[in-house]
Amino acid sequence: MSNTSSNHQQTNSDHPGAHTAPVEHSLLKKNGPDDELLRVYRKVEKKIEGALKTELAKVIDVPIKMELVASEKVDFTEWLDSQETDSIYLQFHVGVSDTPLWARLERLFLNACVDCFFGGQFDSQSTISGKLKRSEIAMIERLARVIGGSLTRSWSVICETPVRYAGYVHDKDEVEMDLDEPDVLVAKVTAGVSEDQICAIDLVQSIDGLLEIEPQLNRSSSKEVNEIDPTWQHSLKESVEEVFLPVRSVLGRPAMQLSELSRLAVGDILPVAPTDNVPLIVGDRVFAQGSIGEQNGGVAFQIKHFL
């Protein structure tokens, strides 16, 4: 019996891949290939606290103390399911990243900002629920500028990249992220308002989003100023290709006397001289020339050459 067990163990040792553990993303592994990416984000996080404090004080005109706890790695779905307090979720995009960064605002913090903005006294025991008020919606837009500006300033310690605000939702069921890596980095920010310390903001940065902007972080400082960034070039190309332009062809430009023009009536026929060089005009520029024909029972234009 002992020999059988020994042989079984020997077989497993000969095939180390037989019980290989699932591969974990290397971003949070010490000295992993993406460990530098995490260190970069930690530098950004250290700047966010001060930036938020400075920008928010300008809006509510009240001294405020902000404290940010370094982010922790959590499963995004589990984090979202655990949110039970009334909250507003603001969506941002860092640089060219398609994967959003979410900022969760506690509604209590939102109302603290509204009270301070209008010169009132904040009551941490007050509870407001239901549909957002107009004053709250206006404050959300102000806070979106505060958070977006603070994130942009914080990222500038690494690279110049804008952080774009993309709107908000009040229902956590409308918060979506299509992630290949399910884990996100959640940094919690508390605020000291009127001697009360309250939960204020959760900043939710996906690992997918960091990987998307990694090419910007790896740009060498010795590159020529005029060198084209391939990431922005690709983004610009995609945007340009979606632009619609007016395209038309002109069969003829007959000249008529004013007396002839004044006698025109419904049903009159204007002769158009046949031509093999009908212009195809894009915007105000002649793009190509060709001829008019028929295809599938409809009028068609056949390009002969480009100009």
N, C-alpha and C positions, 0 to 999 in steps of 0.2 A: 504493500500500500504506500509506503514511504518512497519507494523507487518511482512509482507512477507519479506522485506529486513532484518529485525532483525533476523527472523528465519533462513534466508539463511546464515547470518554471523555466527550465533551460530553453524550451521551445519559444516561450514568450520573449526571453532575453535575446534570442537570435533574430527576432522580428520586432524591433523597437517601434515600428510604425503601427503595430497592431492596436495599440491603445493610446494613440496620439491624442492629447487634449485639444479641444477646439482652439483655433488660433485667436488670440486676443489682439485688438488693435494696439499697435506699438506706441501710439501717441502718449500714453500715460505710463509707459514702461521706463524705468530708469535706464538711461543710456541706450534706449531704443533708437531706431533710425529717424523717428519723428519727435524725439525728445526735445530737440531744439525748438520745434514749433510750439510746444507747451511752454518752454521758457520765455519765448517771445510773447505769448499771450499773458503770462504772469506779469511781464513788464507793463503791458497795456492796462491790466487790472489795477496795478499800483497807482496809475495816474487817474483812473476813473473817479475814485473817491473825492480827490481834491477838485477835479473838474466839475463834478456834480454840485459840490458845495458852493463853488464860485458862481456857476451859472444859475442855480436855483435861487440864491440870495438876490440876484438881480431881478428875478421875476416876482417873488413874493415880498421882497423888501423887508425881510426879517432874518436875523442871524440864525443859521441852522447848522447843526452838527451832523455830518454824514459819516457812517462807518460801514466799510465794505469788508465782508469776510471772504477770504480767498475761495474760489470756486471749488466745488466738489463734483466728481464724476457720478452721474446718476442716469438711469434709464429714462428717456424722455417721456414715454407713455406712463410709466409709474409716477414720475414727477407731476405730470398733468393731472392724472387721476387723483392725486393727493391734495389738490387745491380745492379747499372747501369754503374759503372766505370769498366774499364778493370782490371781484377783481376785474381790472381792465387790461387787455393784452395789446401792447403796441408792437408793430412789426417794423423791423429795419433790415436793410441790406448793406453789408460792408463791401465797398469796392464793387467788383464785378460779380460777386457771389450771388447765385440764384437762391441758395438755401438761406432762409431768413434767420435773423437774430431776434428773439422775442424779449420784450421787457414787460414783466407783469407788475402792474401798479395795484397796491392794496387800495381799496376804495376809501378806507379810513385815512390813508395818507393823502389821497386825492382831495378829500374834504378838508383836511388840515391846510392844504395849500390854498384852497378856495377861501377858507376863513381868514387866513393870514393876508391874502391878496386884497380882501375887502376891509381889512383892518379889524376883523372880529377876534374873539377869543376862542381858541381851539379847545374843544372838549373831547378828550380821548375816550370818554364813556358813551358818546353819542353814536347812534347807529342809523345809517341811511341805507335803504335797499330799494329795489325796484328799478324803474326806468331812470336813466341818467337825466339829470337836470341840465338846462341850458348853460348854467354857470359851470357845471362839471365838464361839459363837452368843450367849452371854451378853454378851461384849464388843461384838459387833455392835450389840446393842440399846443398850448404853451409848454407843457412838460415834454411833449414830443420834440420840440425844438431844443429844449434843455438837454435831454438825453442824447439826441442826435449830435448836437454840438459837442457835448462832453465826450462822446465816443470818438468823434472825428479828431478832437484834440488829443485824446489818449492814444489813438492809433498813430498819430503823427510822430511819436517817439520812435516808431519803427519804420514807417513809410507814409508818404502823403497819399491817403486814400479817403474818399468821402464816404460818409455813412448816411444812407438815404432812408427817410421815413416813408412807409408804405401804407399807413392807416392803422386802425385799431378795431378790435372786436370786444364785446362785453360778455360773450358766452364762450366758455372754455372749449365747448364742443366744436367751435369754429376755428380753433387753433390747430393748424396743420403743418407738418413737416414730413416730407418724403425723404427718409434717411436710409443710407446704406449702412451706416454705423449708428446703432440705436442710442448710444450714450451721448450725453450733452454735458457741458460744464455750466453749473448753476452757481452764480455769485449772489449772495444775499446782501442787500443794503438796508441799514436801519437809519432812521432820522430822529434827531432830537428836536422836538417842536414844543414850545411852551412848557419846558421842564418834563415833557413826556418823551420816552424813547419808544418809537413804534416801528413795526415792519413797514418798509416803504416800497422797495423795488427788488424784484428778482431779475437778474440778467442771464438769459439762457442762450449760450453760445454753443452751437453744434460742432462736433468734430469734423463733420462733412464740410461745414462752412469754412473752417480753418484751412482744410486741405485745398479748397477751391481758390483761396487767396494766397496760397503758399508761393506761387510763382512771383507775386509782387514782393514778397518778403525776401526772396533770394536774389533780387537784382543787385548787381555789383555797383558800388559807389564810383568805380572807375570808368563806367560806361560813358560814352559820349552823350551829351545832353540831348542831341537830336536823334538818338537811336530809338527806333520804334519798339514800344513794349508789345510783345506778341499777344498778351492777354487782352489788352485794350484794343489792339488791332482786330482781333477776332470778334470782340463785342461790337466794335464799330461796324465791321463788315456785315454782321447779322442785322444790325439796326438799319443800315442803309439799304439792304436788300428787301426790306419790308416797306420801303417808301413807294407810294403810288404816284405815277406820272401820267398826265393826259397824253394819249396817243391818237392822232387823227390823220386822215389822208384827204387831199384836195384834188378833186377831179378836174376842176377848171376854174378860171377866174375871168369870166366874160366881162367886157366893158360895155356899158349901156349909157345912152344919153338920158338926161333927166326927163325929157318928154316921153321916151320909151318906158322908163321906169314908172312914171306916173300912170301909164295906161295898162300896167300889168293887172291881171285878174285871175281869180281862182280857176285852175284848169289850163292856163297857158303853159306852153312847153318851151323851155330854154335849151337850145342845142348845145351840146358839149362835144368838142372835137376829141376824137379818140387819140390816146397817147400811150406810149409804152414807158413813159417816165413820170408816173404819178408819184408825187412826193409823200413819204411817210414822215410826219412831223411829231416829234416828242417835245412837249413844252413849246418853245419858240424856235427850236432848231430842227432843220431837215436832217433826219437821221439815216434815211435810206430812200431808194427809188425802186419802183416796181410797176406792175400792171394789175388791172382789175380783172377778175375772172369769176368763176362760179365753183362752189364746192358744197356738196351735199344739199343742193337746192338753195343755197344762200350766196350772197355776194362775198367774195374773198379777195384778199390782197396778197400777191406773190412778190416777195422781195427778189430783186435782180442784183442789186449791189448796194453796199453801204457807202456813205459819204464820210 
